[in-house]
């Protein structure tokens, strides 16, 4: 009896074997602790419990894929409708008759555009006591231009600019704020160019009054933010409910950055002047392409067509503005008395040339070993995790 009882007890302590499951994965239902028998409990993660809600990356991937498919559908649909309603033979006839001299001049204008972009960006960085050459910033703009053209959105290049200057500013928050301010100045300059061009139009164009409204709102908003640096952090204060210390620290850096810009308004004014020059060079780029395609496009019309198309392309509804840009060009060409096929040909040729001009930026990105980290990150940067 004693032997049979011991045999039963030992069988209880043996793990239950499952077919195809290694013995090392089995746990006995009881284990010894200080000479007494205690249940052996296997802890499983809460997510493995029945009925538990698990966080999966799949919905995020599905959302991004759905967004991409939707944008691609909009771009393809708009292009399909435009080509259905336009004389395709006339469009490709213009593209075949392109004059190389004007195209070379357009590429030179684009190079000057990048140089002025680096110059105006440097004006804003100097307000943060960051000193880096205009040439280095121009190279970064070239790389950023590549990502703007080859990523689905128009802001991919901004991440390159932030990464290249985060070490110089000592804070990714400050680097991001500088790039955003540069973007805002460029947008206001875009409204200013378009609104000024609308005054010179021979034909009335519906909606040009909104350009002046956007210009005034943008200028007043920027002036208020610069003169009241504590306003934006105050408006963003509810974010502290998420991570109070982390958010509060970054809002403080943002306020300090805006305060420095407000105390150096001469450089801010130079940066805005640079933004105006950049937007005018964009118009000049398209004018060179138009003249290379034998399109009789006057400057007064280009000053409205190009900026308005750029503003509308900011809406995240297409792949890099494809389809939307062509639709806006075609519509505005028709409204201003120009052939629709000319607008479609100019849009296609301009987009293709911009992609071609951005290819050196991809080569520079592949060849360089690191970004613009010419100065060591500060202790502030080392503690930052964003």
VENPEUR-V603658 format. One record per residue. N is the residue number from 1. RES is the residue in three letters. SS is DSSP state (H for helix, E for strand, C for the rest). PSI is psi in whole degrees, 0 to 359 (none if undefined). BURIAL is 1 if it has 16 or more other C-alpha atoms within 10 Angstrom, else 0. Layout:
N_RES_SS_PSI_BURIAL + N_RES_SS_PSI_BURIAL
This chain:
1_UNK_C_317_0 + 2_UNK_H_320_0 + 3_UNK_H_319_0 + 4_UNK_H_325_0 + 5_UNK_H_318_0 + 6_UNK_H_322_0 + 7_UNK_H_317_0 + 8_UNK_H_318_0 + 9_UNK_H_319_0 + 10_UNK_H_325_0 + 11_UNK_H_330_0 + 12_UNK_H_320_0 + 13_UNK_H_351_0 + 14_UNK_C_141_0 + 15_UNK_C_149_0 + 16_UNK_C_124_0 + 17_UNK_C_136_0 + 18_UNK_C_140_0 + 19_UNK_C_132_0 + 20_UNK_C_3_0 + 21_UNK_C_128_0 + 22_UNK_C_152_0 + 23_UNK_H_331_0 + 24_UNK_H_340_0 + 25_UNK_H_352_0 + 26_UNK_C_147_0 + 27_UNK_C_136_1 + 28_UNK_C_148_0 + 29_UNK_C_341_1 + 30_UNK_E_148_1 + 31_UNK_E_157_0 + 32_UNK_E_136_0 + 33_UNK_E_111_0 + 34_UNK_C_42_0 + 35_UNK_C_7_0 + 36_UNK_E_157_0 + 37_UNK_E_128_0 + 38_UNK_E_149_0 + 39_UNK_E_141_0 + 40_UNK_C_115_0 + 41_UNK_C_129_0 + 42_UNK_C_119_0 + 43_UNK_C_130_0 + 44_UNK_C_149_0 + 45_UNK_C_148_0 + 46_UNK_H_329_0 + 47_UNK_H_339_0 + 48_UNK_H_351_0 + 49_UNK_C_153_0 + 50_UNK_C_134_0 + 51_UNK_C_1_0 + 52_UNK_C_149_0 + 53_UNK_C_120_0 + 54_UNK_C_144_0 + 55_UNK_C_118_0 + 56_UNK_C_142_0 + 57_UNK_C_352_0 + 58_UNK_H_313_0 + 59_UNK_H_320_0 + 60_UNK_H_318_0 + 61_UNK_H_320_0 + 62_UNK_H_320_0 + 63_UNK_H_316_0 + 64_UNK_H_319_0 + 65_UNK_H_319_0 + 66_UNK_H_319_0 + 67_UNK_H_318_0 + 68_UNK_H_316_1 + 69_UNK_H_321_0 + 70_UNK_H_314_0 + 71_UNK_H_318_1 + 72_UNK_H_322_1 + 73_UNK_H_319_1 + 74_UNK_H_314_1 + 75_UNK_H_311_1 + 76_UNK_H_321_1 + 77_UNK_H_316_0 + 78_UNK_H_317_1 + 79_UNK_H_321_1 + 80_UNK_H_316_0 + 81_UNK_H_318_0 + 82_UNK_H_315_1 + 83_UNK_H_332_0 + 84_UNK_H_326_0 + 85_UNK_H_0_0 + 86_UNK_C_151_1 + 87_UNK_C_98_0 + 88_UNK_H_324_0 + 89_UNK_H_321_0 + 90_UNK_H_324_1 + 91_UNK_H_309_1 + 92_UNK_H_336_0 + 93_UNK_H_320_0 + 94_UNK_H_320_1 + 95_UNK_H_329_1 + 96_UNK_H_338_0 + 97_UNK_C_19_0 + 98_UNK_C_142_1 + 99_UNK_C_120_0 + 100_UNK_H_328_0 + 101_UNK_H_317_0 + 102_UNK_H_327_1 + 103_UNK_H_319_1 + 104_UNK_H_319_0 + 105_UNK_H_321_1 + 106_UNK_H_321_1 + 107_UNK_H_322_1 + 108_UNK_H_321_0 + 109_UNK_H_321_1 + 110_UNK_H_321_1 + 111_UNK_H_318_1 + 112_UNK_H_324_1 + 113_UNK_H_315_1 + 114_UNK_H_321_1 + 115_UNK_H_316_1 + 116_UNK_H_326_1 + 117_UNK_H_316_1 + 118_UNK_H_322_1 + 119_UNK_H_314_1 + 120_UNK_H_325_1 + 121_UNK_H_322_1 + 122_UNK_H_324_1 + 123_UNK_H_319_1 + 124_UNK_H_322_1 + 125_UNK_H_326_1 + 126_UNK_H_329_1 + 127_UNK_H_338_1 + 128_UNK_C_16_1 + 129_UNK_C_35_0 + 130_UNK_C_122_0 + 131_UNK_C_114_0 + 132_UNK_C_150_1 + 133_UNK_C_151_0 + 134_UNK_H_325_1 + 135_UNK_H_316_0 + 136_UNK_H_318_1 + 137_UNK_H_327_1 + 138_UNK_H_320_1 + 139_UNK_H_319_1 + 140_UNK_H_320_1 + 141_UNK_H_325_1 + 142_UNK_H_315_1 + 143_UNK_H_317_1 + 144_UNK_H_324_1 + 145_UNK_H_324_1 + 146_UNK_H_314_1 + 147_UNK_H_329_1 + 148_UNK_H_327_1 + 149_UNK_H_335_1 + 150_UNK_H_4_1 + 151_UNK_C_155_0 + 152_UNK_C_338_1 + 153_UNK_C_170_1 + 154_UNK_C_8_1 + 155_UNK_C_8_1 + 156_UNK_H_326_1 + 157_UNK_H_335_1 + 158_UNK_H_327_1 + 159_UNK_H_326_0 + 160_UNK_H_315_1 + 161_UNK_H_320_1 + 162_UNK_H_315_1 + 163_UNK_H_324_1 + 164_UNK_H_339_1 + 165_UNK_H_357_1 + 166_UNK_H_320_1 + 167_UNK_H_331_1 + 168_UNK_H_320_1 + 169_UNK_H_342_1 + 170_UNK_C_7_1 + 171_UNK_C_130_1 + 172_UNK_H_331_1 + 173_UNK_H_314_1 + 174_UNK_H_316_1 + 175_UNK_H_318_1 + 176_UNK_H_317_1 + 177_UNK_H_322_1 + 178_UNK_H_316_1 + 179_UNK_H_319_1 + 180_UNK_H_319_0 + 181_UNK_H_320_1 + 182_UNK_H_320_1 + 183_UNK_H_316_1 + 184_UNK_H_316_1 + 185_UNK_H_320_1 + 186_UNK_H_323_1 + 187_UNK_H_318_1 + 188_UNK_H_319_1 + 189_UNK_H_324_1 + 190_UNK_H_316_1 + 191_UNK_H_320_1 + 192_UNK_H_317_1 + 193_UNK_H_315_1 + 194_UNK_H_317_1 + 195_UNK_H_320_1 + 196_UNK_H_319_1 + 197_UNK_H_328_1 + 198_UNK_H_336_1 + 199_UNK_C_339_0 + 200_UNK_C_1_0 + 201_UNK_C_141_1 + 202_UNK_C_329_0 + 203_UNK_C_137_0 + 204_UNK_C_135_0 + 205_UNK_C_119_0 + 206_UNK_C_140_0 + 207_UNK_C_359_0 + 208_UNK_H_337_1 + 209_UNK_H_329_0 + 210_UNK_H_333_0 + 211_UNK_H_319_1 + 212_UNK_H_323_1 + 213_UNK_H_314_0 + 214_UNK_H_322_1 + 215_UNK_H_313_1 + 216_UNK_H_315_0 + 217_UNK_H_317_0 + 218_UNK_H_316_1 + 219_UNK_H_316_1 + 220_UNK_H_317_0 + 221_UNK_H_316_0 + 222_UNK_H_320_1 + 223_UNK_H_319_0 + 224_UNK_H_316_0 + 225_UNK_H_318_1 + 226_UNK_H_321_1 + 227_UNK_H_339_0 + 228_UNK_C_76_0 + 229_UNK_C_340_1 + 230_UNK_H_352_1 + 231_UNK_H_311_0 + 232_UNK_H_313_1 + 233_UNK_H_325_1 + 234_UNK_H_319_0 + 235_UNK_H_330_0 + 236_UNK_C_4_0 + 237_UNK_H_326_0 + 238_UNK_H_340_0 + 239_UNK_H_343_0 + 240_UNK_H_344_0 + 241_UNK_H_338_0 + 242_UNK_C_301_0 + 243_UNK_C_95_0 + 244_UNK_H_305_0 + 245_UNK_H_314_0 + 246_UNK_H_311_0 + 247_UNK_H_319_1 + 248_UNK_H_319_1 + 249_UNK_H_317_0 + 250_UNK_H_327_1 + 251_UNK_H_325_1 + 252_UNK_H_319_0 + 253_UNK_H_322_1 + 254_UNK_H_316_1 + 255_UNK_H_319_1 + 256_UNK_H_319_1 + 257_UNK_H_313_1 + 258_UNK_H_324_1 + 259_UNK_H_320_1 + 260_UNK_H_321_1 + 261_UNK_H_317_1 + 262_UNK_H_332_1 + 263_UNK_C_354_0 + 264_UNK_C_65_0 + 265_UNK_H_340_0 + 266_UNK_H_317_0 + 267_UNK_H_328_1 + 268_UNK_H_318_1 + 269_UNK_H_321_0 + 270_UNK_H_322_0 + 271_UNK_H_320_1 + 272_UNK_H_322_1 + 273_UNK_H_320_0 + 274_UNK_H_324_1 + 275_UNK_H_321_1 + 276_UNK_H_318_1 + 277_UNK_H_318_1 + 278_UNK_H_314_1 + 279_UNK_H_325_1 + 280_UNK_H_323_1 + 281_UNK_H_327_1 + 282_UNK_H_316_1 + 283_UNK_H_317_1 + 284_UNK_H_324_1 + 285_UNK_H_311_1 + 286_UNK_H_329_1 + 287_UNK_H_318_1 + 288_UNK_H_318_1 + 289_UNK_H_318_1 + 290_UNK_H_314_1 + 291_UNK_H_329_1 + 292_UNK_H_336_1 + 293_UNK_C_9_1 + 294_UNK_C_38_0 + 295_UNK_C_124_1 + 296_UNK_C_83_0 + 297_UNK_C_111_1 + 298_UNK_C_158_0 + 299_UNK_H_320_0 + 300_UNK_H_325_1 + 301_UNK_H_320_1 + 302_UNK_H_329_1 + 303_UNK_H_342_1 + 304_UNK_H_314_1 + 305_UNK_H_310_1 + 306_UNK_H_308_1 + 307_UNK_H_320_1 + 308_UNK_H_319_1 + 309_UNK_H_323_1 + 310_UNK_H_321_1 + 311_UNK_H_315_0 + 312_UNK_H_328_0 + 313_UNK_H_341_1 + 314_UNK_C_338_0 + 315_UNK_C_126_0 + 316_UNK_C_62_0 + 317_UNK_C_2_1 + 318_UNK_C_173_1 + 319_UNK_C_103_1 + 320_UNK_C_29_1 + 321_UNK_C_358_1 + 322_UNK_C_136_1 + 323_UNK_C_307_1 + 324_UNK_H_313_1 + 325_UNK_H_314_1 + 326_UNK_H_323_1 + 327_UNK_H_317_1 + 328_UNK_H_316_1 + 329_UNK_H_314_1 + 330_UNK_H_317_1 + 331_UNK_H_313_1 + 332_UNK_H_325_1 + 333_UNK_H_317_1 + 334_UNK_H_318_0 + 335_UNK_H_329_0 + 336_UNK_C_10_0 + 337_UNK_C_20_0 + 338_UNK_C_157_1 + 339_UNK_C_139_1 + 340_UNK_H_323_1 + 341_UNK_H_332_1 + 342_UNK_H_319_1 + 343_UNK_H_319_1 + 344_UNK_H_319_1 + 345_UNK_H_319_1 + 346_UNK_H_319_1 + 347_UNK_H_315_1 + 348_UNK_H_314_1 + 349_UNK_H_318_1 + 350_UNK_H_317_1 + 351_UNK_H_318_1 + 352_UNK_H_321_0 + 353_UNK_H_324_1 + 354_UNK_H_321_1 + 355_UNK_H_317_1 + 356_UNK_H_318_0 + 357_UNK_H_340_1 + 358_UNK_H_348_1 + 359_UNK_H_321_1 + 360_UNK_H_331_1 + 361_UNK_H_322_1 + 362_UNK_H_321_1 + 363_UNK_H_318_0 + 364_UNK_H_319_0 + 365_UNK_H_321_1 + 366_UNK_H_327_0 + 367_UNK_H_330_0 + 368_UNK_C_145_0 + 369_UNK_C_334_0 + 370_UNK_C_173_0 + 371_UNK_C_211_1 + 372_UNK_C_39_1 + 373_UNK_C_65_0 + 374_UNK_C_347_0 + 375_UNK_C_148_0 + 376_UNK_C_143_0 + 377_UNK_C_143_0 + 378_UNK_C_173_0 + 379_UNK_H_328_0 + 380_UNK_H_319_0 + 381_UNK_H_322_1 + 382_UNK_H_329_0 + 383_UNK_H_341_0 + 384_UNK_C_140_0 + 385_UNK_C_7_0 + 386_UNK_C_none_0
